[in-house]
Amino acid sequence: SFYLRTAIGLAVAVALAVRGLKRKSLDRSGALAAAFVGFFSFASNLRSGLLLILFYLSSSRLTKWKQEIKKKLDADYKPGGERNWVQVLSASLFGTFLSVVHFLIVQEDSNIFQLESSIPHRKLMCGILGFYATCCSDTWASEIGILNVDWPFLITTLKPVPPGTNGGISLTGLVASVAGGFFIGFSFWFSGILLRLNSPWEDVKVIPFSTIMGLLGSLLDSLLGATLQETYYDMRLKMIVKPPTKEQGDGDPNVKHVCGVNRLDNQQVNIISAIAISLFAIVVS
């Protein structure tokens, strides 16, 4: 019922904020943002809220995994993640928006790939799936792919680039991307069984659907990162560094431009990729 979902949403919102602050996966602004999207996601739709929480927990765990190695590869790496409100909302706000729209228009939850399913229900839920599959696939690919033994290849030229380069792809990263999309699809399908919304063999199509959407989203993110986001590499420190400021110019001969132009930052790339695949999922479903 709505009141049960609201109570769960309130509890989840508080738990997300407290856990994020305690484990340093969120700063104060990020904790408030997480509480906001957590409440409205669960209050609108339990399965949507579950996807949000599973994406958050898995991504936070992977961010901390082998963080000592990651700190040596990326100068902008923060121990624990410590995501701010912009980072939190870029990976959750549009999914939460679709959940609220689903609640206002459809309200009920059921199978999405069955003939009796309403079109608004199927479209909106597939949009939510596509959004979180992209966010999860991209995050898993970034956090696991950076640990690839060999240098990744730039998606636009297929030339080797330093680990952590925007637009760099590797076999490890691609496998992680597929796993992230599968994880979201499986979680959605299995939660439907637990909530008695579908039998074990109903709606199983959501798993390959989510896997494909996640992989496409991750590749789109890499393409945008390679072209519209600058990456610089410090040959002395052997790590990815922030682009030099106008005042610094080209003063440091050790800092080399790897790829991209300065049009988008990381959050903007994430938002565009996730929303684009979410809308694509709505169209093709």
N, C-alpha and C positions, 0 to 999 in steps of 0.2 A: 504494500500500500504506500501511498504518498507519505504518510506520517512516519512509517517505518524507514523509508528511504531518507527522509529528512533527518531522522535521528541518527542513522548510520552516517549520513553526510557530515553532520556536525561532529560526531566522534572522530571520523576520519580526518576532518579538517584540523582539529586540535592535535591529533596524533602525528599528522604529517609535519606540522609546524614544529612541534616539540622535538620529534625525532631528527628533523633536518638540522635544527640548531644544535642539538646535543652532539650529533655526529659530524658537524661541520660540512654537511653536504649542501646546506643552504645558509645564506646570510639572512639578516632580519627581513629585508625586503622580499627575498625569495621565499621565506617561511610564510609571510603574509599572503603572497601570491599563490603559494601551494595550498594554503588553507582555503582561499577563495575558490579556486578551480576544483579542489577536492570536494568541497561542500556542494557546489552546483552540479558537478558530474554525478555524484552518488544520489543526490536528491532527484535528479532528472531520470536517470537510468542506471540500474545496478551494474549491468554488464559494461557500460561505458566507464563508470567509476572504477570498476575492477581493472579495466585495461590501463587506465591512468595510473593506478597505484602499482600495478605490476611493472609497467614501463619505468616508473620512478625508482622503485626498489632495485630492479635489475640494473638499471643504468648507474645508480649510485654505487652499487657494489662493484661494477666493472670499472668505474672511474677510479676507485681506490685500489684496484687490483694492480700489483706491480708498479705502484706509484713512484717508487724510487728510480725505476728505469725511465718512466715517462718524464720525470722532472729533468732528466739529463738530455731529453730530446726536444722539449718545448719550453722556452723561457716563460711562456704565459700560463704554464700549468699551475693549478692551485691544489694543494693537498686536500683530499676529501671532496674536491669539486667546488664547494662554496658558491653555488649558483645564485645569481641575483634575480630580481623580479623579471627582468627582460628575458633572461635565459629560461626561466620557468614558464612564462606566458607564451614564449615562442614555440614551446613544445607541448602546449596544452590548451591554450585559449580557444583556438578554432574548433578543436575537438569538443570542448565544453560547450561552445556555442551550438554546435550541431546537436548535442545531447539535449540542450534546453529547447531547441526548435522541435526535436522529436517528441519531447514531453508535451509541448503545447499543441502539436498537430496530431500525433498518433497516440501518445500516452501509454498504450499497452506494449508489451514486448513478446515476441514469438519468433518462429523460424523466419529467416529472411530469404531463403532460396526455394521456398515451397510455392506452389501455384496459388495457394490461398492467401499468401502474404500480400498486403497492400503495397502499392508502388511507393508512397511516401515513406513507409516503414523500411522497405528494402533499400531505397536510395539513401536515406539518412544514415542507417546503420552501416552501409557499405562505405559511406563517406567517413564515418568515425573510424571504421577499420583501416581504411586507407591512410588516414591521418596518423594514427598511432603506429601502424606498421612502418610507415616512413620514418617517424621519429625514432622508433626502437631500432630499426635496421641501420639507420645512419649512426646512431650513438654506439651501437655494438660494433659496427665496422670501424669507427674511429678509435674506440678504446682498445679493441683487440688488434686491429690492423696495424696500429703504430708499433706493435711489438714483433711484427714480421721480421724474420732473420735477415732477409735480403731487402734492399731498397725497393719501394713500390714504383709503379710506372704511372706517369701522368696520363690521365684518361684521354687527353686531346692529342698527344704526340706519341704515347707509349714509350717515352724515354725515361730512364731511371731518375728518380728524384728522392731527396732526403725524407726519412720518416717524419710524418706530421705535416707534410706538404698538402695544402688545400688542392683537392682534385687528384691526389695520389691513390691508386688502387693496387691491391695485391690479392693473391689467392686467399690468404688468411682473412683479409678484410671482406672479400666477397662471400666467403663461407659464413663469416659472422653476420653479414647483412641478411643472407638467406635465413640463417637461424633466428635472427631478430623478428623477421616477418612471420616465420613459422610459429614462433613463441606467442605472438599476439593472436594469430589465427587460432591456434590450439587453445589458448586461454579463453577466447571468446566462445569457441565450440564447447569446451568442457564445462565452462560456467553455465552454459545453457542446459546441460544435463543436470548439473547440481541444483539449478533453480527450477528444474522440471519444465523447461520451455521447449525442449526437443529430446527425442530419443537418441541413442548413440549413433545411429546412422543417418539421422536427419541433420541437415545443415553442415555436413562434413565438408562441403565445398568451400566453406569460409576459410579453411586452412590453406589450400593452394592459392585461393584468391588473395588472402592476406600476404602470403609468401611472395607472390609476384608483385603486388603493390609495394611491398617493402623494398624489394630489390630495385624496382624501377625508381622509387623515391631516393634510394641511396645513390644510384647512378646519376640521377638528375642533380642531386646535391653536389656530387663530385664534379660534374660538368660546370655548374655555376661557380663552384669554388676555384676551379682551374682557370676560368676565364674572367670572372668579375670580382675576384677577391685576390689581393696581393699576398704573396708569400716570399719571405726573405730568409736566407740561411747564413748563419755565421760560421765560416769555415774554421775559425780558431776555436770557438766554443763547441762546434759540431752540434748545433741545435737550431731549430726554427726560432726566429726572433721577430719582434714587432717591426713593421715598416719604419724606416727612418723618418723623422719629422722634417719639415721644410727647412728648419734652422740647421739641422744636421747635414742635410743634403747628401752628397755621395762621399762624405768624408772618410768613412771607415772602409778600407779596401778589403777587409775580411768579410763584410756583409754583402752578399750577392743576391740579386733578384732572381727568383726561381721561375715564377709564372704569375699571370693575372694582372689585372688593372684595378685600381682602387675605386670600385663602384659600390660594392656591397661589403658589409661586415658579416661575421659568422652567423649571428642571429638572423639577419635578413635573409641569408642564403637558406637557413633552416626553415624559416617561415614560408618562403616562396615555394620551396620544394614540397613541404608537407601539405600546404594548401592546394598546390597544383595537383598532386597525386590524389588528394581527397576528392577534389572536383572531378578528376578523371575517373575515379572509382564510382562516383555518383552517376556519371554519364554512361559508363559501360555496364553497370549492374542492371 
